[in-house]
Amino acid sequence: MNYKVTVNNYKDDKYYPKIVNAVNELLGSNDTVTTAKVMQKIGVLSIENYHKWEKGKVPYLEKVITCNLSKANRILRIIGFHAHDLNMAKRIKFLKYKKKTLRFTKSGYKKGEELYAREYVVVAKRAVKQIKS
């Protein structure tokens, strides 16, 4: 099936409710949401496998994700769309282990690496004071 997640249909995807619940749970304890943490919460990445990758025992994170890469890409796109709806800022955060940057993908393709390395941050809205005259 060639299913492309777009801004018009991402809320209809079967992963959307799981992602929303995971993001809400993560935001309850922190102002930052990473794609890896969301993937752990929805059950496609175990905490043990994440820690193995983090310690350099796994060559790239995609190797230990329990869904196929097409589904992983769908999940990453939905996370991005949902974070945009929440007005969260995105930044890229690559992890290092022993001065070596850890890889997320087998290919090492820049766009793919950046999708996995995204971290979404709550942007505090500034209170605007109205001057009474």
Backbone torsions as a table, in degrees:
resi	resn	phi	psi	omega
1	MET	NA	128.5	176.1
2	ASN	-95.7	91.8	-177.0
3	TYR	-113.5	118.9	-178.9
4	LYS	-108.4	123.7	177.5
5	VAL	-79.1	125.9	179.0
6	THR	-125.9	172.6	179.0
7	VAL	-64.4	-22.2	-179.0
8	ASN	-85.4	-24.1	-174.6
9	ASN	-122.1	2.3	-173.0
10	TYR	-66.0	-26.7	179.7
11	LYS	-73.7	-14.8	178.4
12	ASP	-89.5	-9.3	-177.5
13	ASP	-68.5	147.1	-178.2
14	LYS	-66.3	-22.7	179.4
15	TYR	-83.0	-15.9	-174.7
16	TYR	-56.6	-51.1	-179.7
17	PRO	-60.3	-37.7	178.9
18	LYS	-65.3	-41.1	-179.3
19	ILE	-67.0	-42.4	178.8
20	VAL	-60.5	-46.3	179.1
21	ASN	-62.4	-42.2	-179.6
22	ALA	-64.5	-45.1	179.8
23	VAL	-63.4	-43.9	178.8
24	ASN	-60.9	-41.4	178.8
25	GLU	-64.3	-43.0	179.8
26	LEU	-67.6	-37.6	179.5
27	LEU	-70.7	-19.3	176.8
28	GLY	-66.7	-26.0	-177.3
29	SER	-116.2	-6.4	-173.7
30	ASN	-156.8	159.5	176.1
31	ASP	-96.4	4.2	-177.4
32	THR	-123.9	137.7	177.8
33	VAL	-125.8	125.2	176.0
34	THR	-106.4	154.5	-179.9
35	THR	-63.0	-36.9	-179.4
36	ALA	-64.9	-40.1	179.5
37	LYS	-65.6	-40.6	177.7
38	VAL	-64.1	-42.9	179.2
39	MET	-62.9	-34.1	176.0
40	GLN	-66.4	-44.5	-177.4
41	LYS	-64.3	-35.5	-178.6
42	ILE	-88.3	-3.6	170.5
43	GLY	92.8	16.6	178.2
44	VAL	-102.1	-1.2	177.7
45	LEU	-144.0	118.8	-180.0
46	SER	-79.4	152.7	179.7
47	ILE	-63.6	-38.6	179.8
48	GLU	-62.3	-46.3	179.8
49	ASN	-66.4	-35.6	176.7
50	TYR	-62.4	-43.9	179.8
51	HIS	-66.8	-34.7	175.5
52	LYS	-62.2	-44.4	178.8
53	TRP	-63.8	-42.3	-178.9
54	GLU	-62.2	-29.8	180.0
55	LYS	-92.0	5.7	176.7
56	GLY	81.6	11.2	-178.9
57	LYS	-84.2	-14.0	177.6
58	VAL	-119.6	131.8	-173.6
59	PRO	-64.7	-32.1	178.5
60	TYR	-155.4	150.1	-172.8
61	LEU	-64.2	-37.0	-179.3
62	GLU	-56.6	-26.4	-177.8
63	LYS	-63.8	-29.7	-175.7
64	VAL	-107.4	5.5	174.0
65	ILE	-76.8	135.2	-171.9
66	THR	-88.2	2.4	174.4
67	CYS	-112.4	168.5	179.2
68	ASN	-74.3	166.2	-173.2
69	LEU	-67.8	-28.3	176.4
70	SER	-64.0	-44.7	177.8
71	LYS	-67.7	-38.6	178.2
72	ALA	-61.3	-40.7	178.3
73	ASN	-65.2	-41.2	176.1
74	ARG	-59.0	-44.9	-179.2
75	ILE	-61.9	-44.5	-180.0
76	LEU	-61.4	-41.1	179.6
77	ARG	-66.5	-42.4	179.9
78	ILE	-64.6	-40.5	176.5
79	ILE	-57.8	-45.5	179.9
80	GLY	-62.3	-44.6	178.6
81	PHE	-64.1	-42.5	-179.6
82	HIS	-66.5	-41.6	177.9
83	ALA	-62.9	-36.3	176.9
84	HIS	-64.1	-41.5	177.3
85	ASP	-61.4	-31.5	179.9
86	LEU	-86.3	4.6	-178.6
87	ASN	57.9	40.6	177.9
88	MET	-91.5	143.4	177.3
89	ALA	-83.8	145.5	177.9
90	LYS	-110.9	146.3	174.0
91	ARG	-143.8	158.7	-179.0
92	ILE	-100.2	128.7	-179.2
93	LYS	-133.8	102.8	176.7
94	PHE	-84.6	141.5	179.9
95	LEU	-97.3	150.1	178.9
96	LYS	-125.0	149.9	173.3
97	TYR	-137.4	121.0	-177.0
98	LYS	51.5	50.6	177.3
99	LYS	65.3	8.9	179.7
100	LYS	-111.0	129.5	178.6
101	THR	-70.5	128.1	179.9
102	LEU	-76.7	144.2	179.9
103	ARG	-96.2	143.7	176.3
104	PHE	-96.3	-34.5	-174.4
105	THR	-117.2	157.6	177.8
106	LYS	-67.5	-41.4	-176.3
107	SER	-74.4	-28.0	-176.5
108	GLY	76.4	10.6	179.8
109	TYR	-59.0	130.9	-171.3
110	LYS	-55.6	-48.2	-178.1
111	LYS	-62.9	-40.8	178.3
112	GLY	-65.2	-42.5	177.8
113	GLU	-60.7	-42.1	-178.9
114	GLU	-68.4	-33.0	177.0
115	LEU	-61.5	-45.8	179.5
116	TYR	-71.8	-31.0	-175.2
117	ALA	-83.0	-1.9	-177.9
118	ARG	-66.0	144.1	177.5
119	GLU	-134.1	132.3	-177.3
120	TYR	-109.6	134.2	-173.4
121	VAL	-123.7	137.6	176.0
122	VAL	-68.9	129.6	178.5
123	VAL	-99.2	119.5	-179.9
124	ALA	-71.5	130.3	177.6
125	LYS	-82.4	134.7	-179.7
126	ARG	-80.1	137.7	177.9
127	ALA	-75.1	128.5	179.8
128	VAL	-100.9	122.3	179.1
129	LYS	-89.2	132.5	176.1
130	GLN	-96.2	133.2	-179.6
131	ILE	-89.6	123.9	178.0
132	LYS	-90.5	132.0	179.3
133	SER	-110.0	NA	NA
